[in-house]
Amino acid sequence: MTKHIYEIYNYNHNAVLGQLQSANKEEIYELLKERNPLLIHNLGNKHKEYNNLSFKKISEDNPGHIINDKNRYISLKAFVDEEQIYVYKNPDLYDSLRLRRMFDGVYELFKSQIQCNRQYYLSLLKGSHSIPLTQNKHNIHLIHQIYGQSKIYLFNPKHKSDIINKDNNNQIKKYGQKINLTQGLVLYIPIEWYYLYESDGESIIGEIEADNYFTIFYNNIR
């Protein structure tokens, strides 16, 4: 346990964004050892039945569906009718919209025998939205652009003192790497790294988090 917790803070100060045009489990496993963020093409769109998702389609496929989001009750059809609306990291919506197979397919390439506490989340964003600076405290954190597009900024933990407790995201963007996420792209964010993302228009984003048996307690109390 001590070894695994120590490795959390042993991040790569010289990390650069890696990219894969196609992915296999063995190649990803080796690349994760380098503790670099990783952008994978042609992974999130490998299940063709999900490639035409949109707010209009999921509303038509789920007529009358009401989303329970942190004690807010929102009609799915509102994402068709309204200009500015959001649901952020809802833990149940992916299942009620029958998207589990897609999430499982993305996670499968990162899964290992020691991982646990796997969590799936779905965000629906319409209009202009900015997700504030967040630190990844999980061994696996994947962001999958399911529909639309967004901009994400990644920050190496070595910039911690430069980016936290700032009032304006524009003050810190110069320390990060900007990535344009488009439909089908999957981004792996290393543990301890910081990120923020912005969307303008229509965007459906999936997120996957997992710990391992040696870090789950520590990750969830810190």
HELIX and SHEET records of a PDB file:
HELIX    1   1 THR A    2  TYR A    9  1                                   8    
HELIX    2   2 LYS A   25  LEU A   32  1                                   8    
HELIX    3   3 LYS A   48  TYR A   50  5                                   3    
HELIX    4   4 PHE A   55  ASP A   61  1                                   7    
HELIX    5   5 ALA A   78  ASP A   81  1                                   4    
HELIX    6   6 LEU A   93  SER A   96  1                                   4    
HELIX    7   7 ARG A  100  GLU A  108  1                                   9    
HELIX    8   8 PRO A  157  HIS A  159  5                                   3    
HELIX    9   9 LYS A  160  ILE A  163  1                                   4    
HELIX   10  10 ASN A  169  GLN A  171  5                                   3    
HELIX   11  11 LYS A  173  TYR A  175  5                                   3    
HELIX   12  12 ILE A  216  ILE A  221  1                                   6    
SHEET    1   A 5 GLY A  18  LEU A  20  0                                        
SHEET    2   A 5 LEU A  38  ILE A  40  1                                        
SHEET    3   A 5 VAL A 186  TYR A 188 -1                                        
SHEET    4   A 5 ILE A 140  PHE A 155 -1                                        
SHEET    5   A 5 GLN A 177  THR A 182 -1                                        
SHEET    1   B 7 GLY A  18  LEU A  20  0                                        
SHEET    2   B 7 LEU A  38  ILE A  40  1                                        
SHEET    3   B 7 VAL A 186  TYR A 188 -1                                        
SHEET    4   B 7 ILE A 140  PHE A 155 -1                                        
SHEET    5   B 7 TYR A 194  ASN A 212 -1                                        
SHEET    6   B 7 GLN A 115  GLN A 135 -1                                        
SHEET    7   B 7 ILE A  85  ASN A  90 -1                                        
SHEET    1   C 2 ILE A  66  ASP A  69  0                                        
SHEET    2   C 2 ARG A  72  SER A  75 -1                                        
END                                                                             
